[in-house]
Amino acid sequence: MTLLLNIEQIVIELITNLIADENVTIKVPHYCPKMFAKLSSFRKITYNKRQSRHRFCLVVYLLAEIHRLHLFGGSCTVRGLYYRDTQMIRSQSYIESAKLDVCRMLNTAPVLLGLLSASKGLISGDVKLLMSNGDVIDCNMCNRATALPTDFDNVERIVTNAEMVLIVEKESVFESLLSQNAFNTFGLRFILLTGKGYPDCTTRRVVNRLSVECNLPVYILVDADPFGIEIMLIYRHGSQSMNFTSNSLITPTLRWIGLHPSEIDKVSSTAVALTKYDNKKLVDILSRKDLSFATRQELCSLQESQLKAEIESVIDFLSPYYIPTKINRNLYL
């Protein structure tokens, strides 16, 4: 109900300004009120200005759709909204950006709006997803990946005998582990997941539910570079660009097993130099306040060595040795 009232208040203010013949402007906060005491920074989207008129229309369009969904129930996909009026929306990327603006205005995570983006995450292993419509998604198929359902909150129950969850950054590593028959070499029953790079909300929601509802430890394997470490932090703490994200999308107990920058010289023979773009990202991450001491040490190690390595550099002994050793000896951060 609070969400509906917030939307209605925004619309009333817009109509009031329109009647008063004032500039009709939407204010989008840059930061989340829960995390920052002062909210002096806004971005203005004004209908009277040609360069922002299209974004203004998209935001109002989304507010109307979200209000309808929460009033009458249901959900819809961003893709579905796009095809309702392709001429007005122009591109799915535009509506995704407008959705982020609406999230900031309402201080609400995307997953709570009722507007769904197609999930890109993959899952495999000892787990069954029991859907609210009675369907059962059995992911326990050897050497096969299953696409995550778009709306994971329609998963009524998760059934698993797994002892842990393993997230890998890339689809290529996910497929390599399946081809290496990793489920029979670890000595543990586990669930394998990938968000194919930066994870979407659905993938992060899955990880959270496996951790909280199934009480499973969650491990992650990413590249030893600034972007891989940032992906790990998104699973653990949430996205910096979406600092209004709810606790249902984060897994603070996430265990980072590698690749660690401090071990590059020991495990990888194909390390390469950090680029200017890598160093810029590294500085950005080091400025964060939510880093653990161990994570900050690894980032400093990366900064000092100026070398990075991909998971693929240890792919030959990843399944039979590297991952089982890290897990069994608790070599995680």
N, C-alpha and C positions, 0 to 999 in steps of 0.2 A: 504493500500500500504506500509506503514511503516513496518508492520509486515513481509511482503514479502521481503522487502529490508534487514531487520535484519537477516532473515533466510539465504538469499543469501550471505550476508557478512560472516556469520559464516561458511558456506560451502566453500566459496572461500578461507578463511584462512586455513581450514582443507586441502583442495587440495594443496594449496601452500606449507604447511608443509610436506605433503606427497611427493611432487615432490622434495623438498629439502632434503628428507631423514631424516627429523627430527622426534622427538617424536610427534605423532599425538594426541593432547590433547584438551579436551573440558574443559573450565573453567566455573564452576557453582557458581555464587555469593551466599553467605550466606544471604545477606540482600538486601533490595530494595534501589536503588539509590535515589528514591524520598524521602526516610525517613532518610537516613544516608549520611552525607557529604563525608565520606571516605569509599571506597570500597576496603579495603586491604585484605579482607578475601574471599578466593575462595576455592572451593573443586575441585580437578583435577580428571577428568575421562580420563584415558589414554588407548589407544588401545593396546599399546605394553606391558601393564601389564595384566597378566592373570586374576587377581582378579577384574579388572574393565572393561574388554573387553566386557562382555555381556551388561553392562549398556551403554557403549559407542555405541554399535550397536543399542540398543533400542532408545537412544536419536536421533541418525541420522535417524533411521526409522520413528520416530515421526515427526522430522523436515521435512522430505520429504512428509509425509502424510498431515501435516498442510499446507505446501506450495501448494500442489495440491488442497486442499479444498478451500483455499483462492483465488487461481487462477481461478478455474472453478466453485466455489460455492458448497454449500451443507454442510453436516455434517455427522459424523459417531460416533458410540459408541465405547467405550474402549473394550467392549465385542466383538463387530464385528471385531475390529482390531486383537484381540487375536485369534479368530477362523480363520483368514486369514493365520496365520502361527504359530500354537501352538508349533511346534518344536523349532522355533527360540525364541519366546517370553517366553515360559515355564509356565508362570503364569500371571493372570490378575493383581495381586498385583505388579509384577515387572513393568508392563507398567504404572500402576498408579503412582508409584514412579518416573519413568522416565518422566512422564507428569509433575510432580511437578518440576523436574530439568529444563525442557524446559520452564516452566512458569517463573522461576527465571532468566534463560538466556535471555528471551525476555521481562522480566519485564511486564508480561501480566497475567491477571486473567484467570483461566482455562475455564471459561464460554466463553471467547472470542477466544479460539483456534479453535473451531469447533469440538473438541473431547468431546463427552458427556459420562457421567457416569449415569447409571440407577438411577433414583431418588428413595429415600426411604421414602420421606415425604408423609404425609396423610393430607387431607383437608375435611372439612364438613361444612355445613351451607349455609347461604344466599349468594351464589355466582355462577355465570355461567362464564365459560371460553370459549370464542369464538376463535376457532383456525383459522389459516391462510388458511387451506384447506377446511374450511366451516363447520367442525365438531363443535358441542357444547357439552361441558362437564358440566352437571348440577350437582352441589354438594349439592343442596338443597333437599337431600333425608333424611328423618328422620332416625336417629340412624344408618346411614351408612357412612363408610369412603370411600373416593375416592383417589386413588393414583395420585400423581402429575405427569404431563407429563414430559418425560425426557428432552426435550428442551423447557423450558418455554418461550423462546423468540419467539416460534411459536404461542404463545397466542397473537392474534391480539388485543383483547379487553377484559376487565374484567367488567362484569355487576353485580352490587350488590346494595342492599338496606340496607346492614349491617351498624351498627353504630360503630363497633369496631372489632378488631382482637384479639383473645386469642391464644397464643402459650403455649403448655405444653411440658415439657421435654420428657416424656415417652409415648410410645404407650399404656401402661396399664392404665395410667391416662386418656388419650384420649378416650379409650374405656369405662372407668368407667363413664366419663361425658356424653357420648352418652347414656349409659344404664340408667343413672339417669335422662334422659330427660332434660338435662341442657338448651337446646334451649328454653324451656318453663318456666324455673324457674328464669332466670336472670333478666327478665324485659327489656332486650335489645336484639335487633337483632344483631347477631355476627357471625363471621367466626372462626371456630376452626381448629388449625393446630398443627402438631407435626413433628419434624425432627427425631424422634426415637433416642434420645440421641444427640450426636454431629451432627449438621445439615450439609447436603451436599450443594453444590452451588445452586442447583435448589430450595431447600426449602428457602434459604436465599434470592434468587432472587424474589421468590413469595412474601415474607414478605416485601421486599423493594418496589415492585410494588403496593402492596395493600396500603402501607403507602403513597407513593408519588403520584401515579396515581389516587387512590380512596380517598386520603386525610383522611385515617382512623387512629385513635389512635391504637397503637399495645401494648398489655400487654403480659407479660410472667410469667409463673409459673414454677419454677425449685426447685430441692432439696436444702435444706439448708446445702450444703457441698461444698468444693472447686471445685469439678467437675461440679456441677450444676451451680455455679456462673460463671465458665469459659464458659459454654455453653451460658449463658445469654450474656456474653461479646462478644462472637463470633457473635451472631446476631446483637449486637449493634455496635461493632468496627471492626469485622473481626478476622480471625485466625492469631495468632502470627507466625505460620509456613508458612503462605501465606500473608506476609505483603505487597505484590504487589497487593492485592485484590482491585478491582475497587469499586467505590462508589455505583455501582448497586447491590452490595452484602451486604451492611451494612444498618442498620436502627438506626441512632444515637438517634432518639427520643423515642426509645423503653422504655416502662415503666415496671419496675420490681416490681410485686405485692407480691412476696413471693416465697417460704418460706424465710423469713428473719431470719438470725441467732439470731438476738436480740429478737425474739419472740418465740424461741424454748421452753423455760420454761413455756410459757403461753398457747401454743396451742398443744404441742406434749407431750405425756406421754411415748413415745418409743424412745427417743433420745439415741444414742450410742456414744461411744468415738471415736474421730478421730484416724485414723491409722497413721503409720509412712509415708505411701505413701500420705495420705491426707495432712499431715503437709508439706511435700516437695512441693506438688502442691500449697498449701497456700502461702508458701514463694515465689514461682515463680510468682504467681499472684500479690502479694504485691509489687513486684519489677517493675511492669508495670507503665508507665508514663501516661496512658490514663484513669486512674481510677478517678471517681468523688469522692468528699469528703464523700458523703453518702455511696457509695459502699465500700470505704476504711474503714469506720467505721464498717460496717457490717463484713468485713473480719477480722478486729481486734477483734470484738466481738466473732467471731468463734474461733479465735486463743486463746483468753483468757478463754473461757468456755470449749474448747476442746471437744465439743459435736456437733453432726450433727443429722439431721432428714430428712426423706424422705417425699415426698408429700403424700404418702400412709398413713402416720400417722394422717392426717387430712381428709382422703377421705370421711368419713361419713358426715361431714358438709361442704365439699368443695363447692358443687354446690348450696345448699340452703342458705348458710350463708357466708362462708369465701371469695369466689371470688366476689360476688355482693357487700359485705361490703367494700372490698378493693377498688373496682372500683368507687362505689358511693361516698365514702368519700375521694377519691384521696390519698389513703394510698399506694403510690408507690414511688420507688426511680428511 
